[in-house]
Amino acid sequence: MDRVVVGSGKNRLLVEKRPSPRAISQRKRDDFILHLSETCNVTLSAERVGVAFATFYKIRQRDAAFAAAWQSALDDGYQRLEMGLLNAALTVVEGRRPEGDAADSGRVIAPISVDQALRVLGRHEDSVRGGKPRGLRIGKGKMPTSEETDEAILNRLAVLSRQRGWDQL
């Protein structure tokens, strides 16, 4: 039986309507988040679920809970990646070489080169500064007040005058 949801309609306050067949189920969202925490790769996680990665970016913009779960999954994935790099470094330093099934049983991350892992961690470091994610540009379309623009202009003029030695005159 199809589920009916209540939403706004054209020139009406509320109408009953069926959910869009293109809507992403909660199960697919959960699977995406789980795979994202394992791989730190949005495109691969979306492919695994069978949904275009752009769709998940749109959902993240509209749904704050999903955005928080996304960030938490990335944080978990990056911790797992750091742990895998640490294990690999300790293995080299201590001179041990796990063999056969022992190598796969203790695996923390999917097979990836050290160079790839360091690049992924570098992207994570760029995306998180001061403990806060930067990806969601809150207030992006906000217009600054006249006081804010005046302050920014005066600050820039002060920098220019110091750079060019005009403050020495």
Summary of the structure (lengths in Angstrom):
residues: 169
radius of gyration: 24.2
end to end distance: 81.2
largest distance: 81.2
contacts: 354
relative contact order: 0.07
helix: 62%
strand: 9%
